Amino acid sequence: MAPLPVLWQAERWRKECIRDLRRGRSVVIAFAADEQIAENARVELERAGAESINTAREEWWIGLRDAEQEHYLRNGGDFKTDEAKYRLGFEAALHPDRRGKSCDDLAGELRLKYGDDCNTQAFRLGYERGQHYQKNVVASYKAVTPEKATKSAA
């Protein structure tokens, strides 16, 4: 399998870091000169109790999964069968360049990135829910004024 383009990796990594920082977690960034040094750093970070970005992403989804499954089932979907495409759509909606834009608005871009998956009902419903989730996250952080944040930290 060919490596992912560096820009895509950086964008996805950035989203993961922002999400974890919003959840009150710490983020450690390590730059390595070569793959061996990078692997040594991963081993040491894991030994110190650090969680990988992949584990953090899975835990985030687990925290959302039950509510998303319930919503999908209420709309007549089979979540066990469709979860992967639903999640793909949900995560696609979280990209900063897609905020506030529908699947129809981005049909060409989504088709290039996700192929036929973006035309499935599961992807589209996941995308809509991802947009809804993003709006709620933004609204919840706007509701926290600097004064409220200072009081809660004390």
N, C-alpha and C positions, 0 to 999 in steps of 0.2 A: 504494500500500500504506500502510495506517495505521501510525503509529509504535507501537513496542512500549510497553506500560505501563512507567512509570519504575521501579516496584518490581521488575518482572521483570528489567529491564536491570541494576539495581543488584545483584540477587542473582546473576545470571550473572557479572557483572563481579567480584563478591567471590570467587566460586568460582575464577575464572581467576587472580586475584591470589594467592590462597592456594596454588593449585597451583604457580604460578611461584616463589613464595617458598620453598616446600618443595624446589623443584629448585635452590635456591641463586641464583636470578636476582634482579635488582633490579626494582622496580616504581616507575614515575613516574606520579603522579596530577596532572593539571592541570585547574584549574577556569577556565572562560572565560565572560566576560560575554555573548558573542554568538557566532554561528556563524563569522563571519569571524576572530575571535580564535582560536577553536578550530581552524579550518583552518590558520591561521598556526602555531599550536603543533604541530599534527600534522606539518606540513612541516619545521619546525625539529628536532623529535624524530627524524624519519626521516633527515634530513640528518646528525644526530649519531650515527646507527647504531642507533637504537632500533627494536625489533621491535613491530609492531602486535599487539594482543591476538588478532586473527583469525589472524595468522601463527603466533603462539605456540600457539594452539589446534590448528591444523593440524599443526604439528610434534609436539605431544603425541600426537595420534592416529596420526601416521605411526610414532611410536615404539612404539605398542601394536598397530598394525594387523596385522602379520605373525602375532603370537601369537593374536590374536582370529580372524583368518582361518583359521588352522590348527585352532583349537578348533571353529569353526563348520563347517568342512568335515568334521571327524571326526564331527560330529553329523548329517551328511547334508545340510547346507545348501548353497546356491549363493551364495557370498559376493559375487560380482560383481553379482548381481541384488539381493541383500538388504542390502548394506552400509549404505545410508542408513538403513533402518529399524532395523537392528541397532545402529548407532551412536546413533541417537535413543534407543533403549532403554537403552543403556549410559550415556549422558550423563544420562538421566532418573533413573537409579538413584543418581547422585552428589549429587543435591539433598539438603541436610542434613535436611530434613523427611521424607525417604524412607528414611533409613538404617535398615537392619534390617527393612524392610517389604517384603513381596512384592507382585507385581502384583495378586494377588487382594485383598490388604489394602487396596490403593489404587485399586481398579477404577474407582470413580466419579471420583476426582480425575484419574486418568490419562486417562480417557475425555474429560473436559472439556478437558484440556490438549492431548492428542494425537489425539483423534478415533479413527477406526477403526484407525489405525496401531498403537495399543496392544494390539489384539487379535491382531496377526500373530505368528506363531512367531518371526520375526526380531527383533521388538521385545522379546518376552518373554525370548528367549535372551540378547539384548544386555543387558537389564535385570538378569538373573541374574548375568551376568559383571561388570556394573558394580558390583553389590553385593559380589561376591567381591573385585574390585579395591579397592573402598573399604575393606573389612576389612583387606586386606593393607597398604594405605597407612597406616592407623591403627596397625596392629600394628608396622610398621617404625619409626614415629616414637615409639611407646611404648618400643621396644627401645633407643632412643638416650637414655641418661641424661644429665643435665647434665655429669657427670664425663667421659663418653665424648665428648660434644660439645666440651668444653673441650680435651681432649687432641688431637682431630682437627683443631681450629682452630690449634693451636700449631705 
